[in-house]
Amino acid sequence: MTLSEWRKKEKISHYTLGQMLGFKSLNPATNSQRYCLESKEKRFPRPDVVKKILKVTNKEVTIDDLYKAWWDDEDTKK
C-alpha cells in the first residue's frame, strides 16, 4: 500500500499526516504531499522519516511500498 493510499484509507488530510510525521513547519501538508508523491516536487523520505512512516502507519506501508511507489513514479517520467 502506498503512503497516499494509506492516507486516503484513513481519511486524514495531508496537514494531519504531516503533523503525525513530526513536521513542524509553517505547513506540514507540503512535506506530506511530497512524500505521498502527490505534488510537482516529489521526495523520497530520509531514513528517520521512513521510520516515522512505518510507526504511524503501523507498518501497513512498508519500506518496499515506499521504494516501489518512488520507482513507479520515476518510470512514468521516462
HELIX and SHEET records of a PDB file:
HELIX    1   1 LEU A    3  GLU A   10  1                                   8    
HELIX    2   2 HIS A   14  MET A   20  1                                   7    
HELIX    3   3 PRO A   28  TYR A   35  1                                   8    
HELIX    4   4 PRO A   47  VAL A   56  1                                  10    
HELIX    5   5 ILE A   63  THR A   76  1                                  14    
END                                                                             
